[in-house]
Amino acid sequence: MFSNLHSHTKALIYTAIVFILAIGFSIVPNTNFLLYMLTPTVAAFIMLLLVTKDGRSRSGWAALGLRKFGFKWWLLCITVPSVIVALSYGSALGVGVLDFEVPSNYSGYDWTAFPIVVAIQFVGAVLTSSLGEELGWRGYLLPLLVNSLGERKALFATGLIHGLWHIPIILLSPIYHQDQNPILACLFIVVSCLFLGPVIGYIRLRSSSVWTASIFHSAHNVMWSVLRSIAVPTSGIAVYVAGDNSSVVILCYMLLTVWIMQRLRRHGANFQS
């Protein structure tokens, strides 16, 4: 156990651990995607409890951003990703690469129960799968990178690492984005996360809360799940126009990232770890 590691050293060790876990879970037969999504948090706990002494202090745990909720950001965190994902499907419909066909039920439930089912899915994601990622990426890693790289570089670096982390589960298992060419799926997810990183990271730092990041992430994924359930592709390029890592989504997050970078240049960073 080390007590005086610099932020950049912690970030490097953390990244190595999370990729070792990712590869390990990817090659396990019949691997579970939820467990894979928890690997960033597992790596953070390994750092806090085994590699460093940070887990022995309240400040070490407080740095994760769990104690503050950032309520005033919640509506934005739900609305922005939901609109962006919906726009991607609307664009795909507009160019004729998919149609919408409403099935007889949603996730096995009658459509009358749709609001309740979606609410449960959303809250469940906030508390489990999305938090499992965000507690690692934006809770633990991002503040370390801010301390060592500065905010703008840290936002991009966290997004890049987040994107690369998806590659093992795409290439080594059959459970994620198998409707896409594996190489293109890797490329699209890395670029998507690269531009998602500054958006979700900016909100996490300004709200001082990892919950806002988990809410944003969950809104993105749940909207994707809902629209995917009623979308019927009519062309092979549909998955590259509409979806969680589609070209339209990438473009929207890219534009938001440009705005955030301009804002940071004008006003500077005010985050303190």
Long-range contacts (C-beta under 8 A, 24 or more apart in sequence): 1-50, 1-51, 1-52, 1-53, 2-51, 2-52, 2-53, 3-52, 3-53, 5-51, 5-52, 6-148, 7-144, 7-145, 7-147, 7-148, 8-144, 8-145, 8-147, 8-148, 8-149, 10-47, 10-51, 10-52, 10-144, 11-141, 11-144, 11-145, 11-148, 13-47, 13-51, 14-43, 14-44, 14-47, 14-136, 14-140, 14-141, 14-144, 15-141, 15-161, 17-43, 17-46, 17-47, 17-51, 18-43, 18-136, 18-165, 19-164, 19-165, 19-168, 22-165, 22-168, 22-169, 23-168, 23-172, 25-168, 25-169, 26-168, 26-169, 26-171, 26-172, 26-173, 27-172, 27-173, 31-169, 31-173, 31-175, 33-169, 33-175, 33-176, 34-128, 34-129, 34-132, 36-169, 37-129, 37-130, 37-132, 37-133, 38-128, 38-129, 38-132, 39-132, 39-136, 39-165, 40-132, 40-133, 40-134, 40-135, 40-136, 40-137, 40-140, 40-141, 40-165, 41-131, 41-132, 41-133, 41-135, 41-136, 41-139, 42-136, 43-136, 43-140, 44-135, 44-136, 44-139, 44-140, 44-141, 47-140, 48-140, 63-139, 63-140, 63-143, 63-273, 64-135, 64-139, 64-140, 64-210, 65-138, 65-139, 65-204, 65-208, 65-209, 65-210, 65-211, 65-213, 66-135, 66-139, 66-209, 66-210, 66-211, 68-207, 68-208, 68-209, 68-211, 69-209, 69-211, 69-212, 70-203, 70-207, 70-208, 70-209, 70-211, 70-212, 72-207, 73-203, 73-206, 73-207, 73-209, 73-212, 73-215, 74-212, 74-215, 76-203, 77-203, 77-212, 77-215, 77-216, 77-219, 78-215, 78-216, 78-219, 79-219, 80-199, 80-216, 80-219, 80-256, 81-216, 81-217, 81-219, 81-220, 81-223, 82-219, 82-220, 82-223, 84-220, 84-248, 84-249, 84-252, 84-253, 85-220, 85-223, 85-224, 85-227, 85-243, 85-244, 85-249, 86-223, 86-227, 87-248, 87-252, 88-241, 88-242, 88-243, 88-246, 88-247, 88-248, 88-249, 88-252, 89-227, 89-231, 89-242, 89-243, 91-241, 91-242, 91-248, 92-231, 92-238, 92-241, 92-242, 92-246, 92-248, 93-242, 95-241, 96-234, 96-235, 97-233, 97-234, 97-235, 97-237, 97-238, 97-241, 97-242, 98-231, 98-232, 98-233, 98-234, 98-235, 98-238, 98-241, 98-242, 99-231, 99-232, 99-234, 100-230, 100-231, 100-232, 101-230, 101-232, 102-230, 103-229, 103-230, 106-226, 106-229, 107-229, 118-222, 118-226, 121-222, 121-225, 122-218, 122-219, 122-222, 125-214, 125-217, 125-218, 125-221, 125-222, 126-211, 126-214, 126-215, 126-218, 127-214, 129-218, 129-221, 130-213, 130-214, 130-215, 130-217, 130-218, 130-221, 131-210, 131-211, 131-214, 133-162, 133-217, 134-200, 134-204, 134-210, 134-213, 134-214, 134-217, 135-210, 135-214, 137-161, 137-162, 137-213, 138-200, 138-201, 138-204, 138-210, 138-213, 139-204, 139-210, 139-213, 142-201, 142-204, 142-205, 143-205, 143-271, 143-273, 144-273, 146-205, 146-269, 146-271, 146-273, 147-273, 150-269, 151-205, 151-264, 151-269, 151-271, 152-198, 152-261, 152-264, 152-269, 154-201, 155-197, 155-198, 155-201, 155-202, 155-260, 156-194, 156-197, 156-198, 157-197, 158-197, 158-201, 159-193, 159-194, 159-195, 159-196, 159-197, 159-198, 159-201, 160-190, 160-193, 160-194, 160-197, 162-193, 162-196, 162-197, 163-189, 163-190, 163-191, 163-192, 163-193, 163-194, 163-197, 164-190, 166-190, 166-193, 177-245, 179-239, 180-239, 180-240, 184-240, 185-245, 188-240, 188-245, 188-246, 188-247, 188-250, 189-245, 191-245, 191-250, 192-244, 192-245, 192-246, 192-249, 192-250, 192-253, 193-245, 195-250, 195-253, 195-254, 195-256, 195-257, 196-220, 196-253, 198-256, 198-257, 198-260, 198-261, 199-253, 199-256, 199-257, 199-260, 202-260, 202-264, 205-271, 206-271, 220-244
